[in-house]
Amino acid sequence: LANLTSRVESRLLGAELMQLDGYYQDSIQILQPLYEKNIFFDRPELSQRLSLRLGDAYLVAGDYVSAKEVWRTAPPELALIRHTHAMMLEKGVEFWVQSIPVLSRIARNVDPNASTESRAEALYLIGQVDTIQGTRSTAMLAWQEFIKTFPEIILTSSLVRLS
């Protein structure tokens, strides 16, 4: 899709679809030129989406420095979640425990300005940490809270469509 059109929106969508299929490294080749040219300077929503996707691609590629730099242009709470995630991957399990309070503050909507997207992302990451490091009961509680709090995300997920 990205190669078939010159429309920048289609290129962004094409790169996002590549990431859904696990082609993060390949998506960098599409996203980086859009980011460098600041192609969405007049469209903040697309600009933020671009910085999140490009940063995510760098994160998966193991380039934490570039990921953190690109995320600076994302909404503050989403950038904080992404930075926390990167630090968790960089520093390992010992940093995970320190990360939970930051993620919990966002997920539990302590900040009234936190977006639904950032709250969902933070709670999802907490669920992942609990699944890997916590007990089964803490993980189940985290996923239960995620399902109750964000049913619209669950309904649009591929898991629901497959069943």
C-alpha positions as CSV (number, residue, x, y, z in Angstrom):
1,L,0.0,0.0,0.0
2,A,2.7,2.4,1.0
3,N,4.6,1.8,-2.2
4,L,1.6,2.1,-4.5
5,T,0.7,5.6,-3.6
6,S,2.3,8.9,-3.0
7,R,-0.3,10.0,-0.5
8,V,1.4,10.4,2.8
9,E,-1.6,9.2,4.8
10,S,-1.5,5.9,2.8
11,R,2.2,5.6,3.5
12,L,1.6,6.0,7.2
13,L,-1.2,3.4,7.0
14,G,1.0,1.1,5.0
15,A,3.8,1.3,7.6
16,E,1.2,0.6,10.4
17,L,0.0,-2.4,8.6
18,M,3.6,-3.6,8.2
19,Q,4.0,-3.3,12.0
20,L,0.9,-5.3,12.6
21,D,2.6,-8.1,10.6
22,G,5.8,-7.7,12.5
23,Y,7.8,-5.8,9.9
24,Y,9.0,-3.0,12.2
25,Q,12.4,-2.7,10.7
26,D,10.9,-2.3,7.2
27,S,8.4,0.3,8.4
28,I,11.3,2.5,9.5
29,Q,12.2,3.1,5.8
30,I,8.7,4.4,5.2
31,L,8.2,6.4,8.4
32,Q,11.6,8.0,8.8
33,P,11.4,10.2,5.7
34,L,7.9,11.4,6.7
35,Y,9.2,12.2,10.2
36,E,12.3,14.0,8.9
37,K,10.2,16.2,6.5
38,N,7.8,17.0,9.3
39,I,5.1,16.1,6.7
40,F,2.2,16.3,9.2
41,F,3.2,19.6,10.8
42,D,-0.3,21.0,10.2
43,R,-2.1,17.8,11.4
44,P,-1.2,17.2,15.0
45,E,-3.1,13.9,15.3
46,L,-1.2,12.3,12.3
47,S,2.0,13.8,13.5
48,Q,1.6,12.2,16.9
49,R,0.6,8.9,15.3
50,L,3.7,9.0,13.1
51,S,6.1,9.7,16.1
52,L,4.5,6.9,18.1
53,R,4.8,4.4,15.2
54,L,8.3,5.4,14.3
55,G,9.4,5.3,17.9
56,D,7.8,1.9,18.4
57,A,9.7,0.6,15.3
58,Y,13.0,1.9,16.7
59,L,12.2,0.2,20.0
60,V,11.6,-3.2,18.4
61,A,14.8,-2.7,16.4
62,G,16.7,-2.1,19.7
63,D,17.5,1.5,19.0
64,Y,16.3,2.9,22.3
65,V,18.0,6.3,21.8
66,S,16.3,7.0,18.5
67,A,13.0,5.7,19.9
68,K,13.1,8.1,22.9
69,E,14.1,11.0,20.7
70,V,11.1,10.5,18.3
71,W,8.7,10.0,21.1
72,R,9.4,13.5,22.3
73,T,6.8,14.8,19.8
74,A,4.1,12.4,21.1
75,P,1.5,13.4,23.7
76,P,3.2,13.7,27.1
77,E,1.5,10.8,28.8
78,L,1.9,8.4,25.8
79,A,5.6,9.5,25.6
80,L,6.0,8.7,29.3
81,I,4.5,5.2,28.9
82,R,6.7,4.6,25.9
83,H,9.8,5.8,27.7
84,T,8.9,3.7,30.7
85,H,8.5,0.7,28.4
86,A,11.9,1.3,26.8
87,M,13.6,1.6,30.2
88,M,12.0,-1.6,31.3
89,L,13.5,-3.3,28.2
90,E,16.9,-1.6,28.7
91,K,17.3,-2.1,32.4
92,G,15.5,-5.4,32.8
93,V,13.3,-7.0,35.5
94,E,14.8,-5.0,38.4
95,F,13.4,-1.8,36.8
96,W,9.9,-3.2,36.3
97,V,8.9,-2.8,40.0
98,Q,9.8,0.9,39.9
99,S,7.8,1.3,36.7
100,I,4.5,0.1,38.1
101,P,3.6,3.2,40.2
102,V,4.2,5.5,37.1
103,L,2.0,3.3,35.0
104,S,-0.6,2.9,37.7
105,R,-1.0,6.6,38.1
106,I,-1.8,6.9,34.4
107,A,-4.0,3.8,34.2
108,R,-6.0,4.6,37.3
109,N,-6.8,8.0,35.9
110,V,-5.2,9.9,38.8
111,D,-4.5,12.6,36.2
112,P,-7.9,13.9,34.9
113,N,-6.2,15.0,31.7
114,A,-5.0,11.5,30.8
115,S,-6.5,10.3,27.6
116,T,-8.3,7.0,27.2
117,E,-5.6,5.8,24.9
118,S,-2.8,6.5,27.4
119,R,-4.9,4.9,30.3
120,A,-5.5,1.8,28.2
121,E,-1.8,1.5,27.2
122,A,-0.6,1.9,30.8
123,L,-3.1,-0.7,32.1
124,Y,-2.2,-3.1,29.3
125,L,1.5,-2.8,30.1
126,I,0.7,-3.4,33.8
127,G,-1.2,-6.6,32.7
128,Q,1.8,-7.7,30.7
129,V,4.2,-7.2,33.6
130,D,1.9,-9.0,36.0
131,T,1.6,-11.9,33.6
132,I,5.3,-12.2,33.3
133,Q,6.5,-11.3,36.9
134,G,3.4,-11.3,39.1
135,T,1.2,-14.0,40.4
136,R,-1.6,-15.4,38.4
137,S,-4.1,-13.7,40.6
138,T,-2.5,-10.2,40.1
139,A,-2.3,-10.8,36.4
140,M,-6.0,-11.9,36.2
141,L,-7.0,-8.8,38.2
142,A,-5.1,-6.5,35.9
143,W,-6.7,-8.1,32.8
144,Q,-10.1,-8.0,34.4
145,E,-9.7,-4.3,35.1
146,F,-8.6,-3.8,31.5
147,I,-11.6,-5.6,30.1
148,K,-14.0,-3.7,32.4
149,T,-12.5,-0.3,31.8
150,F,-11.9,-0.5,28.0
151,P,-14.6,-2.8,26.5
152,E,-14.5,-0.9,23.2
153,I,-10.8,-1.9,22.8
154,I,-11.7,-5.6,23.5
155,L,-14.5,-5.6,21.1
156,T,-12.3,-4.3,18.2
157,S,-9.4,-6.6,19.0
158,S,-8.5,-9.5,16.7
159,L,-9.1,-11.9,19.6
160,V,-12.8,-11.2,19.7
161,R,-13.1,-11.3,15.9
162,L,-11.6,-14.8,15.8
163,S,-14.0,-16.3,18.2
